[in-house]
Amino acid sequence: MSDRYAVIGNPIEHSKSPLIHAAFARQTGEAIEYGRLLGRLDDFEGDAKRFFTEGGKGLNVTVPFKEQAWRMADELSQRAHTAGAVNTLIRLENNQLRGDNTDGVGLVRDLSHNHSFELADSRVLILGAGGAVRGVLRPLLEAKPKRLIIANRTAAKAYSLATGVAELGRVAGCGLDELEGMEFDLIINGTAAGLQGSVPQIPDSVLAKGGWCYDMLYSDQVTAFQQWGYDHKASRALDGLGMLVEQAAESFRLWRGILPHTKSVIAQLRG
């Protein structure tokens, strides 16, 4: 008998999560089935609770339900608490739900394990101040960068976000127009601007010589922010496919107690 898992979101038909977890199951020999669940915009909690009542063991949660999942969880991991969002729900022995957020771990593992980027003592700029950025701040700061700057078109949102995680490391917020004269070893795009084929308005000089660019979005084509990186002579310009697979691997570990190998799965998705 296979244990049931799923990813819930709206829309959901595009999700690669079932492919990823099927590959993990084959690799580890774990008996699971993993599907897609279209959540209703007006009753996410009802849909999620029904899944668990009918025997489901765990859910991945994607747009636009991560904050609702955070509110419905009976208990939260530290990283989910900091993120204010949950992307992984785990049914416990007592049938309560534990909420976790694996996005930041996925980002850090992709950068450090898959691409050998040294986050410690590096100067990091992250663009945006929405849920995607909030979800990755704790693991990024735990990697001990020299400094982490959050830059956003609305500076007040960046200031507020930085203040909320100030105890975790050297972090500050600013507006995009305050970046002139700064240089960074790594620039992470956490905005949705790339969905419209655009990039945040940042100075040409903000990427240090030999610096890297990382887009949390992923695409079969080069993303707009990756192209910005190539145009500004980035050493590497990466998309977020590796992050997607790595955060899924961490969810799998939380559910099954086994951390799958990811490189072959990333290669498979690249085609």
WOURBEL-V989452 format. One record per helix or strand. SS is the DSSP state (@ for helix, = for strand). FROM is the first residue (numbers start at 1). TO is the last residue. If there is no record, write none. Layout:
BEGIN
SS&FROM&TO ; SS&FROM&TO
END
This chain:
BEGIN
=&3&9 ; @&17&28 ; =&32&38 ; @&44&53 ; =&58&61 ; @&66&72 ; =&75&76 ; @&78&83 ; =&88&91 ; =&97&100 ; @&103&114 ; =&123&127 ; @&131&134 ; @&137&142 ; =&147&152 ; @&155&164 ; @&166&168 ; =&171&175 ; @&176&178 ; =&184&189 ; @&193&196 ; @&204&206 ; =&207&215 ; @&224&231 ; =&236&238 ; @&241&256 ; @&263&270
END
